[in-house]
Amino acid sequence: MKYVVTGATGHLGTQIVQELAKLVAAREITLGVHTPAKAAAFAQQGMTVLPLDYRDSATVTTVLDTADVAIYVPSKSHDSFSRVTEFENVIAAAERARVGHLIVMGFIADQADNPFDLSAFYGYVPRRLAASDLSYTILRNALYADPLVPYLPELIDRHNVIYPMGDASLSFITLADSAAAFAKVAVTPALWRRSTYTLTQQRSYTMPALAKVLSTVSGATIGYAPVTLSEFAALYDQGNEGHMLASMYDAGGRGMLATVTDDYQTIMGHPAQSLPDFLAATYAPEA
């Protein structure tokens, strides 16, 4: 079998490769990466590492050539047009390369009326795949829980969670659990019978509930005092990401990021790690 992972040196892609390597031989894994040097450790394990530029359809076709299973992890571009353009290259290359099954990373912010900057891309993905000749599975992630860990010291200093969410709630999944689910689906053809799974923990959290979890984990008192969407965008505009981040919490405040399913358990046979357990295991207070 030939398993291909694109975006294999990113946060999610790296963990997918690590999980996949627990299930299949390294020689069966091909990685498509923008900078091959960053995948040197994987190459040393016996994996094939090839250069990939999503904007260059020829390199995408080369990476995907005759793959039995390919896992597509999108780039980190911050606008839907760029991602749709790269996805079109992936679709065309996958069809040319006769990929047996394509697994695509999705996100729960894909509703038609969702204001998130990237919702157009995530809404495009299932519609475009349905119009293709490919066998495919979409794994829709909830919000990643992992960024809460480095963010927690700031929230302790602020004494408050400040997400502009009102009374709405957020659903989470860890990168490790998401990666494990991607790898399991990749090696389990019986799971391909469904076109879409949504990866979440067993519950969502309102902001007061999230603040309570963060307080328990950190030992500090953290409340909830939301800023406005414009204030949030200005606070976190490093790399011009402010508007994108604020638009995501705009969606969250409308109840569009609260989805909870048992799909993770369907795939893995056990529930996803809970948010309190994940934070307790990963957060280390500063000395």
N, C-alpha and C positions, 0 to 999 in steps of 0.2 A: 504493500500500500504506500501511496505517496500523500503525505499530509503537508499542506502549505499554510504558513501563517504570515500574513502581511502586517506591517506595523509592529514587527516582533521585538523592537527594543523600547517601545513605549511602556507606560505604567501597566496597562492591561496586557498588552502583547507579550511582554516579558514573562508575566505570570502564567499566561496561557501556555507558552512554550514549556515552562517548568512543569506545569501540570500534565501536558501532553506527553512529556518525556517520561513520566511515571507509568504511562499506559502503553506506549509503543517504543520501538527501538529508535535510537537517535538517527540512524541511517535512513529512516523513513520520513524524516522531518526536513522540509525545506523552508527557509526563512527569506522573506523579502523585506529588505531594510534600506532606508535612505543612506545610512552610513555603515557599511559593512564592518568597519573596525570596531563599532560598538557591540557587535555580535561575536567578537573573537572567542569569548568563553564558550558560546554555543558551538562554534566551528570546531573547537578543540574536543568537544564531546562527540564529534562525528556527524553533526548536522550540516547540511548544505546551506550556505549563505550566499544570496544573490543580491546585487544592487537593484533597487526599485524606486522609481519616481512615478507617483500616481498620475502626473501630468504627461508622462511619456508612455503611450499605450504599448509600445514595443517592449519596454522593460517589464510591464505588467504581464504581457502575454508570455514572455520568457519565464517569469517566475511561476505562473500558473500552469505552464505546459503539462498536460496529461495528469493533472492532480486528481487523485481520487476524492479527496476532501480538501477544500480551501476555506480558511477562516479569514475574513476581511475585517480588519480594525481600521476605522477611518483615521485620517490625519487630524491634527489639532487646529486646522483652519477655523476661523471664527465667524464665517459667513456661509449661509446655505448654498449660494451659487458655486463657491469653490468646491464644496463637498459634493454637490450634485455632479459637477463636471468630472471630478475624479471618480465618482461612482459609475458614471457612464463609461469611463475607460475600463473600469473593473468588469462591468457587465459584458462589454464587447470582448474583452480579453478572455473572460471565463468561457464565453460561448465559442470563441475561436480555439481555445485550448482544450475544449471538451471536458471541462471540470465535471467530475461526477456529482458532487454535492457542494453547495456554497453555503457557508454559515456567516451571517452578517450581524454585526453589533448594532442594536437599536437602542432607543431611549424612550422612557414613558411619556416624554413631552412631545408627542407626535400627533396630537389632536388637531383637527382642521382649524379650530378657532383658538389655538394656543399662541400666546404672544412671544414665546421664547424665540430668540434670534435664529436658532437652528432647527426650530420645529418644522420648517418647510422641508429641510433635508430629511429629517426622520419620518415625516409623513410621506415623502416621495419614495423612500426605500421600499415599503411593502407594495406600493402600487406599481413601481417599476419592475420589481421582481415578478409580480404576478403576470406582467406582460411579456416576460422573457421566456426562453425555452429551458431555463435552468431548474434543477432540483435544488431547493433552498430551505433554510431554516433561519428565522430571525430571533435573536435573543435580546429582548428589550431589558435594559438595566434600569433599576431604580437609581436614585442618587447614590454616589459612592460615599460610604461612611468614612473612608480613610482621611480625607482632608480635615475632618473634625479634630484629628489628633494634633497636628501642628497649629491649628487655629485656636485650640483650647486656652493656651496662655493669654492670648489677646482677650478672649471672652472673660477670663478671670480678672484681668486688669480693668475691663469695662464693667464688670459685675453683672453683665447682662448679655443674653442672646439678642442680636439686633436685626435679624432677618425680617424684612417687611412682608410678613405673612398673615397678619391678623389672626383669625381663629382657625385657619386651615392647618393641615398637617402635611408632613413629608414622609416619604417611604425611602428606605435605604437598603443597600447591599454592599458587602465588602468586595474589594478587588479580588481577594483570594477566593471568595466563594463564586464570584462571577467567572473567574478564570477556570475554576474546577468544573463548573457547569459547561463552559465552552468545550473543554477537553472531553468531558464525558459524552456530550452530544456528538462530537466529531467521531468518536470510535464506536458509537452505538446506533447503527442504522435503524433500529426499531423506533428510536426517538424522532426520526425524520418524518414520521407520518403526520406530525403537526407542523404547520408552517411557522408558528409563532409561540414563543414562551416569554413570560415576563418574570424576571428574577428580582425577588424582594425578600426581605425578612418577614416575620410573621405578624408584624404590626407596624403602623405608622405613628408619627409623633406630632402632636401640636407643639408649638414653641414653648409653652410652660412645661409640658411633659419632657421635652428635650432638655430644657434648662435644668429640670430636676435630675435627669440622668447625668448631665455634665457636672452638676454640683456634687452628686454622690461619688462620681469617679475622681474628681479633683480634690474634694474636701473643702472647696471654696463655695461661697454662696453666690449663685448665679441666678438672676431673674430673667424677665423678658421685657425689654423696652425697645420696640421696633423703631427704626429710622424710616424715612420715606424712601421710595424707590430712587428718586433723584439723589438723595443723600448717599444711599448705598452705592450707586453707580460712581459717584465722585470719590468715595472712600476707597474703592477697590478698582481703580482705573489703570493699574499697572499693566503695561502691555496692551493698552486700549481695550481691556476686557470688561470695563465697568458696565457698559450698556448691556452686553451679553449676559453678565451675571445678574444684573437687576431684572432683565427681562425674564430670566428663569424664575426668580422669586415672585415676579408678577404672575407668572403661570401658577406657581405654587399657591399664591394667595387666592387664586380662583379655584383651588381644589384639584388642580390638574396633575399634581405630583404626589398624590396620596394613595396610588394603587397598591393593593396588597393581594398576592396570589399564593397558592401552594405549588406553583410550577417548579420552584427550586427543589422541593421535596420530591416531586414527581420524577425529576431528572436524577437526583443524587441519592434518594432513599432516606434522607434525613433533613430536618429543617436547616435553614441558613443560620449562621451564627447571629445571635441577637446583638443589638447595638450596645446594651450595657456590658455584655460579655466581651465584645470586641474592644471597646474602649478601656475596660479594666485590664485587658491583656496587653494593650499596646501603649497606653499613656504612662509616661514616666515623669513625675513632677520635677521641675528644675531644682537643682540643689541650692 
